Amino acid sequence: MRAIRVGLAVLLVTAGGLAATRVFTGRAPATPAEAAAPSLAVATVTRADLANSRMMPGTLGYGTGVTVRGSGPGIVTQLPTVGATVRRGKPLFRVDDQPVLVLFGDTPLFRALDKTGLTGRDVAELRENLAMLGYASHRVRDNDVLDAGLLDAVHQWQPDVPISPARAVVLDGPGRVSALTAHSGDPAAGDLFTVTGTAKVVTVPVEPTDTVRPGAAVSVELPNGTTTPGVVSTISTVAGETQPGETPKLSVTIKLGKPADVAKLDAAAVRVRFADQVRKQVLTVPVGALVALREGGYAVQKRDGTLVPAKTGMFADGLVEVSGDALTEGLEVVTTP
């Protein structure tokens, strides 16, 4: 087999297999071609995971915010501070100097819940919230029926506050106020502030045609150069707003595996490494160990100069996946330094 070392213009192979040592016995100085000949080293065939990866810019923060809107008449008399925690059953802001309480759920309040006989998902949501706050009610019929027991629980919790769209707001869970969009004195019926989650996450804008999948493991490079693990938790289904001429992007949210690594950062520009393809526990050698055969294909060279045919697979991080009948883990092969 005639062979050419991959990435080298010239490969010097002696009868013993390697030009590893040169002994000077009064011969003429080396020619420029000899002086430029690259040295060789020995590597071991190892078993490892390989991954084709790409780096994409991202942002560390608290994730995409949800805008909280007020309802009903009145004037905003107090807003929360940025960074304030949103808690179930607690006042979040004030309208006409009256507290607006927080409930958790996915059905916004659209009517006052103050009369027995009302039915609906908003009633079941109120019952669940009161139970979580320690005001469990004995239901006469179903969860979604406002009966006397539920109304009594409401009065125990808030004797003087009616549960209505003007006096309560429904959010999807605990959160953190990230930005204010209104001021004291503004009408209550409008956008007031933005709420995010309480855990720090990384968001990455991607093309709608991107192949990122939920559950994929990633590595996040922090501003100080260290990395921390993460996993793709959600991918938005609606493209965000862009500048004229830009392609709309989806937002990938990454949950961090070690939150303590970012405890001192509130927001930062980061880079995220996505693995597009992963090969688990395959035989690998450095790319410099490949020898291109003139008749086609590749081989690796043993210490004694013998060429061993090798079928190549994935290339990643300076390594290449190899397979072949004569290739085994631990085999020593010649490579470039």
N, C-alpha and C positions, 0 to 999 in steps of 0.2 A: 504494500500500500504506500503510495506517495502522499505526503502530508505537509500542511503548512500550519504553523502555530497561529491561532486566531489572534489578530491584533498586532502581529509582529511582521516586519518585512523580511527578516532572516532568522532562521532557527539553526543553531549550530548543534549538531548531534554527532558525537564521536562514536567510535566502534563500541565503546562501553556503554553508550546511551546518552551521556550528558557531558557537556563541557563545563563542569563545575569548578575545576581547578586547572590553572595553567602554570607549568613549570618553565622557567626561563633558563636556557642552557647556552647562552651566547648567541642566540639567533637574533636576527634583525628586529628592531622595534616593531610593534604591532602596527598594521596598516590602519588608516582611519576607519575602514569598514569593520575591522576586527575590534578596534577600540570602542565602536558604537554598539557592538552586539550586546543585547540585553542579558542580564543575569537571570537565572531561573531559581525557583524555590520549590518546595514540596508542600502539598496540601493533602488533607485527608477527606475522603468521601464521607460526608456526614448526613444524618437524617434530620430534617427540619421542616418547619412550616414556611411556605413562601406565599407572598401576597403581592399582586399588582395594586399599587396604591396611587392616590393623587392628593395633593394638598389644595384646600379651598379656604378662602378667608371667612371668618365668622366673628360673632360678637358675643362676649360673655356679659350676661345681665340676668334679668328676672323674666325674660321671655316677652312674648307679644302681649300687649295690654288689652283690656276690655274697657270700653267707655261706659261709665255709669251716668245714667240720665235721671233727672228728677221728674216727678209727675205732679200734676195738679197745680192749682194756683199758689201764689205765695212768693216770698223773696228769700233768697239764700242769706242766712245770717251767720252761718259758720261752716267752714270747710275743714276737712282733715288736713294734717300736715303731710308733706311728701315723706314716705317711709313709714307712715302709720300702718299698723296691722289691722286687717279686717277680720272681725270675730263675730260668730253667730250670736244673735240676741243683743249685741251692743250697739249704741248709737254711733252713726258714722258721720253724719252732718246734721245741720239744723236748718229748718225752714220756718220763717215767722217765729224764730226762737223756740221752736218745738223740735224734739229729737226725732230723727228718722232712723229706725232700727233695721238691723240686717237679719235676713233669713237666707238659708241656703237651699238651693233647688234649681230647677230648670223651667219652672212656669212662673212668669212675671205676674205680680198682682195686678188685676184689672178691675177689681171691685172691692168694696168694703166687706169684710168677713165678720159681720156683726149680728146675723140673724140665723136662727135655727132653720133647718130645712134646705139650706143651700148645698149643692152637690158639685163636685168637680175635682180636677187634679190640684187646683190651688188649695182646696180644703184638705186633701190628703197631705199636701206639702206642709201646711200649717201644723197639722197634727204631728207629723214626724219631727218638725223643728221643736215643738213644745216638749215632746218626749225626750229629745236630746238635751234640752235645757233643764230637765228634771220636773216637767209638768205633764206627766203622762195622764191621759184621759181615758176613762172607761167608755168605749164606744158602744152605742146602742145598736147600731146597724153596721155600716161599712166605714172604712177609713175615709172615703171621699164624701161623707155626709156630715155636715155641721150640726151636731146634736147639742143637747144641753150640757153634756159632760165636757165636750170640747170648748164650748163657750165659757164654761166655768173655769177651765184651765187657762184660757186667754185672760180672764179677769184676775186670776191669781198672779199671772206673770206681769201684766201691765194693767192695773186697775183703771188708769186714766188715759191710756193710749189706744185709740181704735186701730185695728189692723186694716189699713186701707192703702191704696197706691201712694197717697200723699204722706203717709207716716211710716212706711216700711218699704225696703228695697230688697229684691231677691238677686243674689249672686250665686255663682256655681260652686263656691267653696272658699276656704280661707285665702286671703290675699294680702297684698301690700300696695298701698297707694304710691303710684310711680310718677304721676304728673297731674297738675291742676289745669283745667281748661276754663274754669269760671272764677269769678271773684265774688266776695261778699257784696250783696246788693243786686246781683243779677237775678233774673226771673228763675224760679225753681224748675220750670218746665224746659229743660235743655241739657246739653252736655255739661257735666260738672267736673269730672276727674277720671283718671285712668287707673285701673287696678290690674296688677300682674299676680303671678303666683308668688309664693314665699321662698321657693328654692331657686338657687342660681342655676341657670341653664345656658347653653350655647345655641345661638340661632345662626343658620347658614342659608343664604339665598341660593336657590338652584333653578336650573331651567326646568320647565314643565315636562320635558322629555327625559330628564335625568333618571338614572336607574337606582338611585338610593332607595333602600327599603327599610321599613320599621324593624327594629331589633338588630340592625347591623352594628357591629362593634367598631368604634373609631378611637383615634388617639388625638388629644387636643394639645397643641403646643402653646404654652403660656408665654406672656411677654418676657419672662426671665429665662426663656429657653428650655425650661423643664416641660415634661409631658405628663398628662394625666388621662386615665381611660374614661371612655363614655360610651353611650349606646344611643342610637337613633330612637327617640320615643314617639314622635309624631311628625307628620308631613302635612302641611296645609293643603286643602283641596281648592282653594281660591287664590289666584295670583294676586300679589300685592300691587299697590300703585307704583308707577315708575315715571320717570321723566319722558317727555316726548322723544320718540325714536328708540327708546330702550325696550328690550323684551321683558314682558312681565315675568316675575320670578315667584316660585313657591318658597315657603319658609320651612326649613328642616329644623326641628327642635331636638337638641341632644341633652340627655340626662347624664350628669356627671357621676362616675362611680366612686370618686373620692372627694366629696365636697370640702373636706378640710384643706385640700390643695389650693382652693380659691377663697379661703376664709377672709383673707385680707384684701380681696378685690371686689368692688361693687360692680365695676364695668371695665371692659378692656377689649381691645382688638386681639383676636387669637387666630391660629391656623388649625384646620382640622384635616387629619389624614383619613381618607376613606379607602378601604380595601375593596376594589372592584371584583377581584377573583382571588380565592384562597385555595392553596393546595396543602393538605395536611400531611405531615410526616413523610415527605418524599426524599429520595436520595439527591444530594446537591453537591456541586463542586464550584469553586470560583470560575467566573467566565473565562479568566485567563488560562484555565486548564484545558479548554477545548482546543482540539487540533482539527482543522478543516482538511478533509480527505479530498484529493484531486478527483477521485471517482464519484464524489458526492457523499454527503453526510459528515458525521463527526466521530472523533475518538478522543480518549484521554491516554496519556502516556505514563506508564509505570516507571519506577526508578531505574529499572534495567533497560529502558528504552523501548520496551514492548508497547505496541499500540492496542488499546482495548476499545472496540466499537461502542459508541454511546448514542442513544437516542435522546434528543433534547426535548424539554417541555417548557415550563414557564421560566422566564428571566425576571429577576427582581433583586434589587439591592446588591448588585454585584455578584449574585449567585445564579446558577442555572440548574433546573431540575434535569437529572439524567437517569436513564434506565438501560439495562442490558443484562444479558445472561451472566457476564463475567464481572459485573459491577456489584460490589458488596460494601456495606458500611465499614469504615475503618481502612479501606484500601488507600495506600499512599500514591499520589499522582503528582506529576510535574506541573507547575503553574508559573506564571509571572509574578514577581514580587508585588 
